[in-house]
Amino acid sequence: MLTTNGSVFIPFIMTLVGIPGLEPVQCWIGIPFSAMYIIAVIGNSLILSIIKSEKSLHKPMYIFLAMLGGTDIALSTCILPKMLGIFWFNLPEIYFEACLLQMWLIHSFQAIESGVLLAMALDRYVAICYPLRHVTIFSQQLMSRIGTGVTLRAIILTTPSIMLIRCCLKLYRTTIISHSYCEHMALVKLAIEDIRVNKIYGLFVAFAILGFDIIFITLSYVQIFITVFQLPQKEARIKAFNTCIAHICVFLQFYLLAFFSFFTHRFGSHIPPYVHILLSNLYLLVPPFLNPIVYGVKTKQIRDQVLKLLFSKKTS
């Protein structure tokens, strides 16, 4: 690592502050964060195990749910162990390459999760609007293509942002990142070079993934509601609507947190920095924590299997 007039050329090690302004209470903040992580891992692992072992759940809706659970485990694991190392063990240092890797993994898993949520919305759209064609349309081949496409889209769109940092940004004012994980703009703003390209590409990726997905999810559910309200029988309308409640809750918590965090970062200059960082952390930790709870409570098939598993353990 070389220094030039106080600046750092290609840093070897970066330092994560954690939550600036809340350093004295970070150890206590780590307790609810670790609790959310444990619940997220256990809950999503339980859902994955149930879907894998129960053949009646080998359907598109539950396969997408398994993809979501696996993504949630990976996403929360990318951020929390290092964060707790900062909060509890005073281990703020991270290698620059490891910082870029963490950033890439976080953005990639976020993109994959958004793509899976879009696929789940399209699955519900076909199941409710074209029920007789659902099995034909969502074949095993299509499911494999969706999984591959969602993953490739995430990799293709997020990798250039990491390459732009690695190849174009050489001089840094400091090696201290005022964040609890390697957040894209928190790192980019440390560079001395012109960072407009990085900002523009970051906005492009955000719209290309989150913007694109939220538009088509909204259109899918608008058409679903139109179809549901046109059903002649009240029982059929209630049943069709109930199948979508869990999905709607998951969509809202993911995208509302995403856009709230995004807009407070861009336009909330008067808001204290620790509020920005807490919102960013919650955006990454809350969906993995809440998703298995929502699906466990609102999805009858999952709930029945969980109760069956618990009951069988008690009787044995």
TAKARA-V229133 format. One record per residue. SS is DSSP state (h for helix, s for strand, l for the rest). PHI is phi in whole degrees, 0 to 359 (* if undefined). D_LAST is the distance of its C-alpha to the last C-alpha in Angstrom with 1 decimal. Layout:
BEGIN
{{SS PHI D_LAST} {SS PHI D_LAST}}
END
This chain:
BEGIN
{{l * 60.6} {s 253 64.2} {s 240 65.6} {s 223 68.7} {l 52 70.3} {l 87 67.0} {s 271 65.0} {s 245 62.5} {s 261 62.8} {l 48 59.6} {l 299 57.3} {l 267 55.0} {s 230 52.6} {s 253 51.9} {s 238 50.8} {s 266 48.3} {l 286 49.2} {l 107 45.9} {l 238 46.8} {l 304 50.5} {l 97 51.4} {l 239 47.9} {h 305 47.8} {h 295 47.4} {h 247 44.2} {h 298 42.6} {h 297 40.1} {h 282 38.9} {h 296 38.9} {h 295 36.6} {h 293 33.8} {h 295 33.2} {h 297 34.0} {h 293 31.3} {h 296 28.8} {h 297 29.7} {h 295 29.4} {h 298 25.9} {h 296 24.7} {h 297 26.7} {h 293 25.2} {h 294 21.5} {h 296 22.1} {h 291 24.2} {h 295 22.0} {h 295 19.0} {h 296 21.4} {h 300 22.7} {h 295 19.3} {h 296 18.5} {h 295 22.1} {h 292 22.1} {h 276 19.0} {l 262 19.7} {h 295 22.9} {h 293 23.9} {h 262 24.5} {l 277 26.9} {l 233 29.8} {h 309 32.6} {h 302 31.4} {h 277 28.0} {h 294 29.6} {h 296 32.0} {h 297 29.2} {h 295 27.6} {h 301 31.2} {h 296 31.5} {h 296 28.2} {h 297 29.3} {h 295 32.8} {h 297 31.5} {h 298 29.6} {h 295 32.8} {h 296 35.1} {h 292 33.5} {h 289 33.2} {h 295 36.9} {h 253 37.9} {h 286 35.6} {h 305 35.4} {h 293 39.2} {h 298 39.6} {h 292 37.4} {h 298 39.5} {h 287 42.5} {h 292 41.1} {h 255 39.5} {h 241 41.1} {l 53 44.6} {l 240 44.4} {l 277 46.5} {s 286 48.1} {s 212 47.2} {s 299 49.1} {h 301 51.1} {h 294 49.7} {h 293 46.1} {h 296 47.1} {h 296 48.4} {h 296 45.2} {h 300 43.1} {h 300 45.4} {h 295 45.2} {h 295 41.4} {h 298 41.1} {h 295 43.7} {h 293 42.3} {h 291 38.8} {h 298 40.3} {h 295 42.3} {h 296 39.4} {h 298 37.3} {h 298 40.4} {h 294 40.8} {h 293 37.2} {h 297 37.7} {h 296 40.8} {h 298 39.1} {h 295 36.5} {h 294 39.4} {h 294 41.2} {h 298 38.1} {h 292 37.8} {h 297 41.6} {h 292 41.6} {h 296 38.5} {h 266 40.3} {h 275 43.9} {l 225 43.8} {h 300 40.5} {h 288 41.9} {h 255 42.7} {h 299 39.6} {h 296 37.9} {h 291 41.3} {h 289 42.2} {l 271 38.9} {l 280 38.6} {h 298 36.7} {h 295 40.1} {h 294 40.8} {h 300 37.4} {h 296 38.2} {h 293 41.7} {h 296 40.5} {h 300 38.2} {h 293 41.0} {h 296 43.6} {h 297 41.7} {h 292 41.3} {h 296 44.9} {h 301 46.3} {h 297 44.6} {h 295 45.9} {h 295 49.3} {h 277 49.9} {h 269 48.5} {h 298 49.9} {h 301 53.6} {h 296 53.0} {h 289 51.8} {h 294 54.7} {h 297 57.2} {h 293 56.1} {h 293 56.1} {h 262 59.4} {h 255 61.4} {l 257 60.6} {l 249 62.0} {s 255 63.2} {s 233 61.1} {l 295 62.3} {l 207 59.4} {l 257 56.2} {s 265 54.4} {s 261 52.1} {l 279 51.7} {l 202 48.1} {l 263 44.6} {l 210 44.2} {l 281 46.7} {l 275 47.7} {h 305 50.3} {h 289 53.2} {h 298 52.6} {h 281 53.4} {h 299 56.1} {l 293 58.0} {l 282 58.5} {s 285 60.7} {l 276 64.5} {l 292 65.1} {l 297 65.3} {l 252 61.7} {h 298 62.6} {h 297 61.4} {h 296 57.9} {h 296 57.8} {h 296 59.0} {h 292 56.5} {h 299 53.6} {h 294 54.6} {h 298 54.9} {h 296 51.4} {h 299 50.0} {h 287 51.8} {h 297 51.2} {h 259 47.4} {h 294 46.6} {h 298 49.7} {h 300 49.4} {h 293 45.7} {h 294 46.1} {h 295 49.1} {h 285 47.3} {h 295 44.1} {h 298 46.3} {h 298 48.3} {h 298 45.1} {h 284 43.8} {h 299 47.3} {h 293 47.4} {h 298 43.8} {h 296 44.8} {h 300 48.0} {h 294 46.2} {h 297 43.6} {h 290 46.3} {l 271 48.2} {l 294 45.5} {l 289 46.8} {l 264 43.6} {h 296 42.1} {h 298 38.6} {h 294 39.1} {h 294 40.5} {h 295 37.6} {h 297 35.0} {h 295 37.0} {h 292 37.4} {h 297 33.8} {h 292 32.9} {h 257 35.3} {h 300 34.4} {h 299 31.9} {h 298 34.3} {h 297 37.2} {h 300 35.4} {h 293 34.7} {h 300 38.2} {h 297 39.8} {h 294 38.0} {h 289 38.8} {h 281 42.4} {h 295 43.4} {h 296 42.3} {h 297 44.0} {h 287 47.3} {h 295 47.3} {h 295 46.9} {h 298 49.5} {h 287 52.1} {h 292 51.8} {h 291 52.4} {h 278 55.4} {h 238 57.1} {l 259 55.7} {l 295 58.1} {l 277 58.4} {l 278 54.7} {l 303 53.7} {h 302 52.3} {h 294 49.0} {h 291 48.3} {h 303 48.8} {h 290 46.5} {h 298 43.7} {h 296 43.9} {h 298 43.7} {h 296 40.6} {h 295 38.9} {h 299 39.9} {h 274 38.0} {h 260 35.0} {h 291 34.4} {h 302 33.8} {h 300 31.0} {h 285 29.4} {h 274 29.9} {h 304 29.4} {h 295 25.5} {h 292 25.5} {h 298 28.1} {h 289 26.4} {h 293 23.0} {h 274 24.6} {h 266 27.3} {l 259 25.9} {h 300 23.9} {h 297 22.4} {h 293 21.2} {h 299 20.0} {h 297 18.0} {h 291 16.3} {h 296 15.5} {h 297 14.1} {h 297 12.1} {h 295 10.7} {h 294 10.1} {h 294 8.6} {h 294 6.1} {h 291 5.2} {h 292 5.5} {h 290 3.8} {l 285 0.0}}
END
